[in-house]
Amino acid sequence: ARKQEWKKMNEMFNKAVSINPDGKALGRPVKEITQNYREMYWAENYNKAVRRFNNYKQKQDKSILENAIEIFDESILIDSTKSQTYSILATCYFELGDTSMAIVSGRTGYLMNSEDFQTNYFLGQILSSTGNKKEALFHIEKSIQLDPANIDALRYLATLYYENGEKEKSVEIFEAAIKQEDDKIIKANLYFNLGVVYLQLDQFEDAEDNFFYAYELNPEDTEALSGIAQTFEDAEKLRQASKFYRELIELEPENPDHYKGMSRVLMKQGDGDRAKKYFEKAKKLGG
């Protein structure tokens, strides 16, 4: 172990246990003390790898991430029974761009401990990003069962329902997440996402309400303001829509989307000349 020859260490430990598991070593049964040593060395390596991974997240240096993966692999050599090693290793591989290894590691962790929140949550996120929404939904739902109050998992589940076309379920989950959230900015984001779902369902009044709630909680959020403008436009409330598009143009004069929105509203109002001017401005800005 001091030479970091983990395979040989385990061979010796296993041999000792096979000879006499209840024999005393340092005053304790061999099967107990060998496991204690494994856990000690595993914890040292695992924590070192986690520190490396956190360092990578700060610096975004792939060489640091590759080093973290090497140390996590060492942790598996020391003790292959710890499911949490596989779930965070899956995240490392995903960050590195190796989705196949990320899925293999994530599924290995799940097979070892299917009742672990992080294992299900990480695997669900990875599967979703690779387009496997159905299996991703299973694991995210499982993570919610294990930790019903986890706001990140609730938000992710609501988004997955939306992406799977189950918009009514998405509304239900977003509303549950909003009730549990205290942070103003996160709550504003949840209201915004709920507004988007209602907009997709053509429930314009509900969409409008949620965009306003988002904007009230976070006046810096121009996305919410844009959602309000879009809702009024889709509901054919063109005067209100033009008011908010003008406000957006004042706040973000370099954003071509606001000019295009204003152009559409003016065209619907029969003002083709002004609509053309706003459209030309959007084109100049790259829209």
PyMOL commands that set and color helices and strands:
alter all, ss='L'
color gray80, all
select helices_A, chain A and resi 6-19+30-59+62-78+83-96+99-112+117-129+133-146+151-163+167-180+184-200+204-217+222-234+238-251+256-268+272-284
alter helices_A, ss='H'
color red, helices_A
select strands_A, chain A and resi 24-25+28-29
alter strands_A, ss='S'
color yellow, strands_A
deselect
rebuild
show_as cartoon
